[in-house]
Amino acid sequence: MKIILVAGARPNFMKIAPILGAIKRFNQNRERIFEPILVHTGQHYDFEMSQSFFNDLNLPKPDINLEVGSGSHAEQTGKVMIGFEKVLQTFMPDLVLVVGDINSTLACTITAKKLKIPVAHVESGLRSGDMEMPEEINRKLTDFISDYLFTTDLKANENLKREGISEEKIFFVGNVMIDTLYHHLGKAALSQILNHLDLREGLEIKPFGVITLHRPSNVDHFQTFREICEALSEISKTLPLIFPCHPRTQERMKSYGIEHFFGKSLLHGDRIIITSPLSYHDFLNLNAHAKIILTDSGGIQEEASILQVPCLTLRENTERPITISQGTNCLVGTQKENIIKGFNLAMERKKGSFHKPEKWDGEAAERIVEILAGISKNKVHSLKEEQPFAVQNWM
Ligand code: UD1
């Protein structure tokens, strides 16, 4: 089974890594049935947003890099589709595997399906209910046309069934991002990030919180971004905050002239310390020791839950409600007073209300590969034989 695995942006890399690892183990220990091909679309391209993750996660150099870079949604999606079509025509895979909800996920899914190539979507069925989010559009459309839908929880199965997707396409496997987290906790513990940020005092670790912000709905609107900054500034009077900052957010800070909220070092008395985007191990180690995480990311809500660190999500909705019902997450929106209230409540709350979601056990990628192995080469071939016209077209 020739499988193209697609990775495009930062949150994809930690999802692809365990699947690639499980494929290799299957080939070595069981039967050599998979021929994996790794395609990087190049949606993220800065060292800190891409290569540093390949290094930490021990990912091989991609077989192909489409180098599409940044652009409007249409430009980025279109460039990925044009580049990926050529890749498909060259390699003629039996299956394309995509992860997450970024523009590359949707672009590669449409391209493969139009060439009648089956698609597997990992992290399927998540829904925020907010069609203003580009990711929600990407999720729904990807799921609608994919052939194998791998979900992280049973609510996602329900979402898919409600949208009319047939049950036999849906496989509840658990969370590959959490596979990676478990696998890397030991290596992350060796990170020097706490020393670099002056967060140690002798053998003790100073109390601190972590911020991440990159959603267009938060950082592309001056008023919203400013209100969030005011809340962070207030919170930082109680707890110093570390802010590894996404390039989009750095750009906005400069253009809005709100850099005065942020400083460079605790040693200079700054209370909100801004850093470049951190590597996977540094960021994991930082989060593992944080008193609280304030974020608008999706994946960090899940990671915070497993690390049992209270998480405030600065959004009006989440596609990951399980992190609220079973994890440490709390939706606080973007208004200053609600963020501060959420912070005060989270600091008072005792640990102990956490229930690890079902199948978030580090084995999700193994389950996926087991299922893919079961989808025999014959079956994939018979799918192609049903559509001889299309196959001839790209041969
Ligand atoms: C993308 C995903 C989002 C995901 C996020 C993780 C979509 C629609 N969005 O958002 O779901 O949560 O990645 O980070 O696919 N930039 C750089 N260097 C880079 C990459 C980006 O400087 O390596 C800057 C550019 O100015 C670019 C901006 O960041 O225009 C936004 O990048 P883009 O990939 O368009 O979207 P993200 O906000 O990163």
Residues whose N, C-alpha, C, O or C-beta is under 5 A from the ligand:
A	BS01	UD1	A9 R10 P11 Q43 H44 Y45 D46 M49 S70 G71 D101 I102 N103 P134 E135 H214 P247 R248
